[in-house]
Amino acid sequence: MSPPKRGASARLFTKAQRILPGGVDSPVRAFSAVGGTPPFIRRARGARIMDEDGRSYVDFVMSWGPMIHGHAQPGLTAALADAAARGTSFGAPTSLEVELGLAVRRLMPSVERVRFVSSGTEATMSALRLARAASGRDRVIKFAGCYHGHGDAFLVQAGSGATTLGVPTSPGVSRAVAADTLVARYNDLTSVEKLFRVHRNRVAALIVEPLAGNMGVVPPGPGFLEGLRALCDQHGTILIFDEVISGFRVSPGGAQERFGVRPDLTCLGKIIGGGLPVGAYGGRKDLMEQVAPAGPVYQAGTLSGNPLAMTAGYWALSQLSPALYARLERLGRRLATGLADAARQTGLDLQVNAHGSVLTPFFTAHPVYDYASATRTDTAAYARFFRGMLTRGIYPPPSQFEAWFLSGAHTTRHVDLAIEAARATMRAMRRARLRT
Ligand code: HOZ
């Protein structure tokens, strides 16, 4: 590998724009919401990433969640090298899928049967198809600001990159598809009851991020998830938890374990692939047995259950431990408190929404509990904050509407570096504000 060079990332971004739309393969990476151009990443280890210019950053994106154990962990790279030497794809069953499936069920007992796919988007699209087939109904309730991948049915008032770019309902989603997608307000059971009343006996599924992470982190309020469970039972609607972010992160059994609410179907991704492309959907046996070839609901994939991805996922799940969750909680609390203190000391309004090892700082004086309150925050201030952090060697998400992620490779020192950088950045923001 040639040595890093100053200006290499900027040159690569220019070159990338001549072949990749916007220079990237996933929109938020282009930094359009925060300004500047993205560092191109050359390598990563533990809690740090290094760019093509030779700069090192403490990483709080962690590939948007999968890297709960940190980057390039020796146990994982050894397991992958061993698996790769035996072949990288067979398009035929392997014991690895069975072992990973059993590991998922041990951790998340609601997943009585599971189907592995290659992304979270595939998982949610397939779960919705299954819910429609099983219920004989078409409509789906989602929540404004929740993001369930880029399937047409879910790109209506979606969070994550869609909100970051200001296109929460994407062009290209047909009116017919959008009409079957009903949008409620997160943390507002009354808005859900109203939709069930108006669309009585027509709602196949209700899909929710049990811990919202794609309008920034927004935890469920007391009774919200229990209320959704009760409403779904009352209306014969299938409750789908999108645990692509929260699964295996907020506790070994995900948000459903943490909050004590059992969904009918669960969508998984990120940690379950240990950093390789994987998704999964699973849940009640009677529903999952309707998936082909056990049943008639069609869904297939050449790379589904890929041996490298299954190896990485199995390794990631096998490394989860009570000590890891205790450490993540402690670091998460330290970072959230540190950011809030830094804002108080510099006289800036900041709300830090945090849950375990995920958090989002919002520049606002008001609580953030749903999409409307998230999008009312000062996103220009977040962009200034982001740029200040980046120049001080900290890599937060390049969007207000994404979560910060910690890993087992982060240390108190990494977190304190972020807090020091935040204090310096906020002081500079405050000085600039006083000047104008
Ligand atoms: N918006 C995605 C995470 N919620 C970003 C994925 C990516 O750019 O890698």
Residues whose N, C-alpha, C, O or C-beta is under 5 A from the ligand:
A	BS01	HOZ	S26 V28 R29 W64 S160 G161
